[in-house]
């Protein structure tokens, strides 16, 4: 087994200093452990002068730091130069709480992850993942956060996720088999996925405590049947076929809507039932020409609408609005359009709290 070339994490003293300063940190490996590790020195361009340390005491200290700092300290295994990753390596870090095994072509012994008794966050990203029942072999019941990256198979069985009672954050990329099982996740707070065309979305209504719902890619046409009384954030990025949102007043707790690169949506409807709505973000939604009920949204602070022919002066807006960023996107027109908005008494820019997709 070769030397580990530690690409993004530096010495553990530096990692610990970051943690003590209140920042999250991660240690990343892109090769198997050998007897020695090579530690990156960002101040030294000559690789041959980078520090080499014995792996055993380094890993022992890293494991102790995992026990001390919990899920604020992440450990990531990635790339492995296209070679199979042997997950038995994670057994050398029994106290890891936050583990990423991602950007990998192949892996073996993934069931070793189940023996990590303290694991609470897991990112699994192995493209050639042939074991369609792998979720049943992982410590699903212990996880608070799970990210499943895209695989070469579309048949990864999601049924075991029904037992993920502690799960608070879930990200799925291209996985739909037995997705209705997720209706049992009534304590989930953030859900990101790509809904394929024709998928019945009614299972989402079982996620009664969901705070953030993010549609990323996929082909769903309508979300009109989704009702989530506690939902605060909803996002759509490059969702093909989306034509219907329904009356958004059925989300009384909604604070922010983010919509980007939606080419089919023509209208959106809000109203007095959206008492908590603060930020609306529309970018490159070229068929969108009607946003109804804005004047009745008495908590609305910002409206961003880029690539629209609507004259901002024609919009009926609530008195609460402070930031108006409505631009045509035409070459050379931005300065004049912003000046007109500022003359109306608004800040012609984005509100700092409007962007939330990656929070």
Buried (B, 14 or more C-beta within 10 A) or exposed (E): EEBBBBBEBBBBEEBBEBBEEEEEBBBBBBBBBEEBBBBBBEEEEEEEEBEEBEBEEBBEBBBEBBBEBBBBBBBBBBBBEEEBBBBBBBEBBBBBBBBBBBBBBBBEBBBBBBEBEBBBBBBBBBBEBEBBEBBBBBBBEBBBBBBBBBBEBEEBBBBBBBBBBBBBBBBBBBBBBBBBBBBBBEBBBBBBBBBBEEBEBEBBEBBEBBBBBBBBBBBBBEBEEBEBEBBBBBBBBBBBBBEBBBBBBBBBBBBBBBBBBBBBBEEBBBBEBBBBBBBBBBBBBBEBEEBBBBBBBBBBBBBBBBBBEBEBEEBEBBEEBEBBBBBBBEEEEBEEBBEBBEEEEBBBBBBEBBBBBEE
